[in-house]
Amino acid sequence: MMLSMLVAIIAAVATAGVVEGQVAQTPPMGWNSWNHYHCDGLNETIVSLTADMMVLSGLKNVGYQYINLDDCWAAPERAGGGLTPDPQKFQNFTGMIAHIKALGLKFGLYTDRGTKTCAGRPGSLDHEDIDAKAFASWGVDYVKNDDCNTPPGSNVTAQYAAMFDAIQATGRPMVHSIKSSQPVETAHLVSNMRRVWTDIRDQYPSMLSLVLHSVSSDLSQYAHPGFWNDLDMLEIGNGGMTLSEYQTHMSYWCILKAPLILGNDLTNVSADVLAILTNEEAIAINQDLLGVQARLVARSLLEQYVKISSVHSGLWESDIEVKHRNPLGDQHCNGAAVHRGGDTAVEVRRGQDDAIQREEGMVHVQRRRNSCGGVVRLYCKQHAAAVELQQEYSSATPGGQR
């Protein structure tokens, strides 16, 4: 009797913020065409093959589900006032969508709150209702809404709200993803996820700068089931970083509860890259139902850190301990890892290991049973600062609609 009551209490706490039937109750997981294919490489064949590989590679089994077309999917001009797919890229647009849906996946499209998209295709300004209805008729599940080519003096909130309201009016659940031009304090009123800053590049300093911006801006207070801080699409597998840097990239996105939207070529993915993308322990942290993002708890000058350890390498450095405090009091604590430079990766894990110590070059890793009150520490030479993070998480099995 007591055990069943305890299980019920734990389940209630873990799902307290989750709203059944609503989108983005955990950070969305999927794939987007832009990082690898940009405008010229996007076409129907690539999209269909990517959907196939999402299933065949096992990515779908660990939670990835959205196949999202970025800019350049639409024809250069509207037809009869509405958006239409580019006939040079998509000869059977609805058939492609049907194929994606038949695989048990979801489908996303790109638009822009301005008059034109960033690549010069039609934007949705003053066409929000007709575009949202078209998205719903095509079975769209995710709308990425950019912010290029907006008229001077545009009301950002009003424009994003217009699309958000139009989506709601269709009656079809669709994730609404927006850019950082919308103030974060009110972004949850007009979207389900908001980009935290500038576009990511396939370079370690670029990736880490987004992490540092997110934590130094105290964005964790705004994240919750139904709304997430979007650090941009993952670059893992595109070739600009080492495997260990990509592992670090994945770990940061997971602990910061960022949407996991892949941006690589899934038709030619290595086993090593696939192992990073399908790390179920890291994904479990990202998809935890409590939905609490790692947060800043302390800051110190880099010089204070140097007194502790004089070993440094590379321009960017991070020293990370990932041991989350579990408010439910069970024994499942996320492990700890330390990373300096780009040669050895951060590894985010869940587990209840007894004390373990391991030396790997400049890396010291320690995990302890029941030590659920640890922190994440990030160090950066360029910013001459260190930050500490910690995050609460539940022990419930991740699940529900994303």
Buried (B, 14 or more C-beta within 10 A) or exposed (E): EEEEEEEEEBBEBBBEBBEEEEBBBBBBBBBBBBBBBEBEEBBBEBBBEBBBBBBEBEBBEBBBBBBBBBBBBBBEEBEEEBBBBBEEBBEEBEEBBEBBBEBEBBBBBBBBBBBBBBBEBBBBBEBBBBBBBBBBEBBBBBBBBBBBBBEEEBEBBEBBBBBBBBBEEBEBBBBBBBBBBBEBEBBBEBBBBBBBBEEBBBBBEBBBBBBBBBBBBEBBEBBBBBBBBBBBBBBBBBEBBBBBBBBBBBBBBBBBBBBBBBBBBBEEBEEEBBEBBBBEBBBBBBBBBBBBBBBBEEEBEBEEBEEEBEEBEEEBBBBBBBBBBBBBEBEBBBBBBBBBBBBBBBBBBBEBEEEEEEEEEBBBBBBBEEBBEBBBBBBBEEBEBBBBBBBBBBBBEBEBBB
